[in-house]
């Protein structure tokens, strides 16, 4: 796989593409670099050169970038290989860390600024909703770590590993996001500055959208790779 053209987009990604060109074309991909802990500087390095330097599959890197840029993108089965599975698990684990150490704390910092301008009743309601929201997300991560990622890890030494948990439906967090957004937009007193409301909402919605991508990676990349892995063990 040398090139990915994302349907409905002007983006065309290839292994020969310059890293600066890639980031300049799609700055949101910086979060992918952060999760993979890819070293800078790049100079005039290509995607292929960077992946070779840092020990990543260039094909998988293109797939992850494509799924990040366009949530509707689905990798072709012909582009997947069973040996990609450990790298995908590593990326998903790194995403959990990124959410917990970067995205949630940023939203929490904006929440604290908002609470300074809210009355006691609004403060208590918003804090309760937000605490429930973050606990729900963290619990979801823990469930994935214990029931999906650990199961995949165990497969290297077990022939009877049970991958059925991957087929369980992902719980949508949109309702919880909407509850928080509704409180921030509709219910907080006028004393809360609009700029603070918008700053927090940007982080909440960004987290929601990134978690949707995370779910897509598990559904449309992790699951078929697990199937390929199981087939490879039957040979």
C-alpha positions in Angstrom: 0.0 0.0 0.0 1.8 3.1 -1.3 -1.0 5.7 -1.3 -4.3 6.4 0.4 -6.8 8.7 -1.3 -9.5 9.7 1.2 -13.0 9.7 -0.4 -14.7 13.1 -0.3 -11.5 14.8 0.6 -8.6 16.5 -1.2 -6.2 14.5 1.0 -3.9 12.0 -0.7 -1.4 10.4 1.7 1.6 8.4 0.6 4.7 7.0 2.2 6.8 9.4 0.1 5.0 12.4 1.6 7.2 14.9 3.5 6.3 15.0 7.2 6.1 18.8 7.3 3.8 18.7 4.3 1.6 16.1 6.1 1.3 18.2 9.3 0.9 21.5 7.4 -2.0 19.9 5.4 -3.7 18.4 8.4 -2.5 20.0 11.8 -5.0 17.8 13.7 -2.6 14.9 13.1 -0.3 16.3 15.7 -2.3 14.4 18.3 -1.4 11.2 16.5 2.3 12.1 16.7 1.9 12.9 20.4 0.2 9.5 21.1 3.0 7.6 19.3 5.6 9.7 21.0 7.4 10.3 17.6 10.6 12.2 17.9 11.2 15.6 16.4 12.9 17.2 14.4 12.0 15.7 11.1 14.0 17.9 8.6 12.9 16.8 5.1 12.1 13.3 6.3 9.3 11.3 4.5 6.6 9.2 6.2 8.5 6.1 5.2 11.8 7.4 6.6 10.2 8.4 9.9 8.4 5.1 10.4 11.6 3.2 9.6 13.5 5.4 12.1 11.0 4.9 14.9 10.0 1.3 14.2 6.5 1.8 13.0 4.7 0.2 10.1 4.3 2.9 7.4 1.2 1.2 6.1 -0.5 1.2 9.5 0.6 4.8 10.1 -1.2 5.9 6.9 -4.3 4.0 7.9 -4.4 5.7 11.4 -3.8 9.1 9.8 -6.6 8.5 7.3 -9.0 7.3 10.0 -8.2 10.4 12.0 -8.7 12.8 9.1 -11.9 11.2 7.9 -14.1 9.3 10.4 -15.9 7.7 7.5 -12.7 6.1 6.1 -12.6 2.3 6.4 -9.3 0.4 5.7 -9.4 -2.2 3.1 -9.0 -5.8 4.3 -6.4 -6.3 1.7 -4.2 -3.6 3.3 -4.3 -5.3 6.8 -1.7 -7.8 8.1 -1.9 -9.8 11.3 1.5 -8.4 12.5 -0.1 -4.9 12.7 -2.1 -6.1 15.8 0.4 -5.2 18.5 1.0 -1.8 17.1 -2.8 -1.1 17.0 -3.1 -2.1 20.6 -0.2 0.1 21.5 -1.8 3.1 19.7 -5.2 2.5 21.5 -3.4 2.3 24.9 -1.5 5.5 24.1 -4.8 7.1 23.2 -6.2 6.2 26.6 -3.2 7.9 28.2 -3.6 10.9 25.9 -7.2 11.4 26.9 -6.5 11.0 30.6 -3.4 13.1 30.8 -4.1 15.8 28.2 -7.7 16.2 27.0 -9.6 15.6 30.2 -7.3 17.8 32.3 -7.7 20.6 29.8 -11.5 20.4 30.0 -11.3 20.3 33.8 -9.2 23.4 33.9 -11.8 25.3 31.9 -14.5 23.9 34.2 -12.8 25.3 37.2 -12.7 28.8 35.6 -16.4 28.6 34.9 -17.2 27.5 38.4 -15.6 30.7 39.8 -18.4 32.7 38.1 -21.3 30.3 38.9 -23.7 30.4 41.9 -23.6 27.5 44.4 -26.5 25.6 42.8 -25.1 25.8 39.3 -21.7 24.9 40.6 -22.9 21.8 42.3 -24.9 20.6 39.3 -22.2 21.2 36.7 -19.5 19.6 38.9 -21.7 16.5 39.5 -22.4 16.1 35.8 -18.8 16.6 34.8 -17.5 14.2 37.5 -20.0 11.5 36.3 -18.9 12.2 32.7 -15.1 11.7 33.5 -15.7 8.7 35.6 -17.7 7.1 32.9 -15.0 7.7 30.3 -12.2 6.4 32.7 -14.3 3.3 33.6 -14.8 2.6 29.9 -11.0 2.8 29.3 -10.4 0.4 32.2 -13.0 -2.1 30.8 -11.2 -2.0 27.4 -7.8 -2.5 29.1 -9.0 -5.5 31.1 -11.4 -7.2 28.6 -10.0 -6.4 25.2 -6.4 -5.4 25.3 -5.4 -7.9 28.0 -7.2 -10.6 26.0 -5.2 -9.8 22.9 -2.0 -9.7 24.9 -2.7 -13.2 26.3 -3.3 -14.7 22.8 0.5 -14.8 22.2 0.8 -17.7 24.7 -2.8 -19.1 24.6 -4.7 -20.9 21.9 -8.0 -20.6 23.7 -8.1 -16.8 24.1 -11.7 -15.5 24.0 -12.1 -12.4 21.7 -15.8 -12.1 22.0 -15.7 -9.0 24.1 -14.5 -7.1 21.0 -17.9 -7.8 19.4 -19.7 -6.1 22.3 -21.3 -2.7 21.3 -19.5 0.4 22.3 -21.6 2.7 24.6 -22.1 6.0 23.1 -21.1 9.0 25.2 -22.9 11.6 23.1 -25.8 11.8 25.5 -23.5 12.7 28.4 -21.7 15.2 26.2 -25.0 16.8 25.3 -26.0 17.0 29.0 -22.9 19.0 29.8 -23.2 21.2 26.7 -26.8 21.9 27.5 -25.9 23.0 31.1 -23.0 25.2 29.9 -25.1 26.8 27.1 -28.5 27.0 28.6 -28.5 26.9 32.3 -25.5 28.7 33.8 -26.0 32.3 35.0 -25.2 35.2 32.7 -22.2 36.1 35.0 -20.3 33.2 33.3 -18.4 34.8 30.4 -19.1 33.5 27.0 -15.4 33.0 26.2 -15.1 30.6 29.2 -18.2 28.6 28.1 -16.9 28.3 24.5 -13.4 27.2 25.6 -14.8 24.4 27.7 -17.3 23.3 25.0 -14.5 23.1 22.4 -12.6 20.7 24.6 -15.7 18.6 25.4 -16.7 18.3 21.8 -13.1 17.6 20.7 -13.0 14.8 23.2 -16.3 13.4 21.9 -15.1 13.5 18.3 -11.8 11.8 19.2 -13.5 9.1 21.1 -15.7 8.4 18.0 -12.5 7.9 16.0 -11.2 5.7 18.8 -14.3 3.5 18.6 -13.9 3.4 14.8 -10.4 2.1 15.1 -11.5 -0.6 17.5 -14.4 -1.6 15.2 -12.9 -1.3 11.7 -9.2 -1.9 12.4 -8.7 -3.9 15.7 -11.6 -6.3 15.0 -10.5 -7.4 11.5 -6.9 -7.6 12.6 -7.9 -10.0 15.4 -9.8 -12.1 12.9 -6.6 -12.2 10.7 -4.5 -13.1 13.7 -6.8 -16.0 14.7 -6.8 -17.3 11.1 -3.0 -17.1 11.0 -2.9 -19.3 14.2 -5.1 -22.0 12.5 -2.6 -22.5 9.7 
